[in-house]
């Protein structure tokens, strides 16, 4: 990886990350990515269960209030080699969790006539 992931947004306990495609994957075609998180100064934990094949990932229920997080992405190629990235996102400090407001929908029907 040649750049750290970027935190795009956070909603409730979820966070969306984006990153630039990996260009140097050890002479074999790129296979996919793994996304990792750690609380400040702890061990890295893998977030995704399945290989990520795009350059963005939304981690559901991944953050908690009162904690500080960092994220990184590792690339792997078809030969099974993995990057060893030390490129870490900026820290995400979660002060509190704000829930989305509930929106009530109202069914409105409009009849159109073409003359």
C-alpha positions as CSV (number, residue, x, y, z in Angstrom):
1,X,0.0,0.0,0.0
2,X,1.3,3.4,-0.9
3,X,-1.2,5.5,1.1
4,X,-3.2,5.3,4.3
5,X,-7.0,4.8,4.2
6,X,-9.2,7.9,4.6
7,X,-12.1,8.0,7.0
8,X,-15.0,9.2,4.7
9,X,-17.8,9.3,7.3
10,X,-19.1,7.9,10.6
11,X,-22.8,7.2,11.3
12,X,-23.9,5.8,14.7
13,X,-21.4,3.0,15.3
14,X,-20.2,2.5,11.7
15,X,-17.4,4.0,9.7
16,X,-16.7,4.1,6.0
17,X,-13.1,4.0,4.7
18,X,-11.6,4.6,1.3
19,X,-8.1,4.1,-0.1
20,X,-6.1,4.3,-3.3
21,X,-5.6,1.1,-5.2
22,X,-2.4,-0.8,-4.5
23,X,-0.1,-0.7,-7.5
24,X,2.9,-2.8,-6.3
25,X,1.7,-6.3,-5.3
26,X,4.9,-8.3,-5.7
27,X,4.8,-9.1,-9.4
28,X,1.5,-11.0,-9.3
29,X,-2.0,-9.5,-10.0
30,X,-3.8,-7.9,-7.1
31,X,-6.3,-10.2,-5.5
32,X,-8.0,-8.1,-2.8
33,X,-7.8,-6.2,0.5
34,X,-8.2,-6.8,4.2
35,X,-9.2,-3.9,6.5
36,X,-7.9,-3.6,10.1
37,X,-8.7,-1.5,13.2
38,X,-7.1,-1.0,16.5
39,X,-7.9,1.0,19.6
40,X,-5.1,3.3,20.5
41,X,-1.8,1.3,21.1
42,X,-3.5,-2.2,20.9
43,X,-3.2,-5.1,18.5
44,X,-4.7,-4.9,15.0
45,X,-8.0,-6.7,14.5
46,X,-9.3,-7.7,11.0
47,X,-12.7,-6.1,10.3
48,X,-13.8,-7.9,7.1
49,X,-14.8,-11.6,7.0
50,X,-14.6,-11.9,3.3
51,X,-11.8,-10.4,1.0
52,X,-12.6,-6.9,-0.1
53,X,-12.4,-6.4,-3.9
54,X,-13.0,-2.7,-4.0
55,X,-11.2,0.3,-2.6
56,X,-13.8,1.2,0.1
57,X,-15.3,-0.6,3.1
58,X,-18.0,0.2,5.6
59,X,-17.4,-1.3,9.1
60,X,-20.8,-1.8,10.8
61,X,-20.9,-1.6,14.6
62,X,-17.1,-1.1,14.8
63,X,-16.8,2.0,17.0
64,X,-17.8,2.9,20.5
65,X,-18.0,6.2,22.4
66,X,-15.0,7.3,24.5
67,X,-12.5,5.4,22.4
68,X,-9.8,6.3,19.8
69,X,-9.3,4.2,16.7
70,X,-6.8,3.8,13.8
71,X,-7.4,1.9,10.6
72,X,-5.1,0.3,8.0
73,X,-5.5,-1.7,4.8
74,X,-3.4,-4.7,3.6
75,X,-3.3,-5.8,-0.1
76,X,-2.8,-9.4,-1.2
77,X,-2.0,-10.8,-4.6
78,X,-2.9,-14.0,-6.4
79,X,0.3,-15.7,-5.2
80,X,-0.8,-15.2,-1.6
81,X,1.7,-12.5,-0.7
82,X,0.5,-9.7,1.6
83,X,1.6,-6.2,2.0
84,X,2.9,-5.2,5.4
85,X,1.5,-1.7,5.5
86,X,2.5,0.7,8.3
87,X,0.4,3.4,6.7
88,X,-2.3,4.2,9.2
89,X,-5.4,6.4,9.0
90,X,-5.6,9.6,11.0
91,X,-7.0,8.8,14.5
92,X,-10.7,8.7,15.0
93,X,-11.7,9.8,18.4
94,X,-15.3,9.0,19.2
95,X,-16.6,11.3,21.9
96,X,-20.3,10.2,21.7
97,X,-22.6,8.2,19.5
98,X,-25.4,10.1,17.8
99,X,-28.3,8.1,16.4
100,X,-29.9,8.9,13.1
101,X,-33.3,10.6,13.5
102,X,-36.2,8.5,12.6
103,X,-38.1,9.6,9.6
104,X,-41.7,8.8,9.1
105,X,-42.7,8.4,5.6
106,X,-46.1,9.6,4.2
107,X,-47.4,8.0,1.1
108,X,-48.4,10.7,-1.4
109,X,-49.8,9.7,-4.6
110,X,-50.0,12.0,-7.6
111,X,-52.0,11.3,-10.7
112,X,-50.5,12.5,-13.9
113,X,-52.4,12.8,-17.2
114,X,-50.8,13.3,-20.5
115,X,-52.8,15.4,-22.9
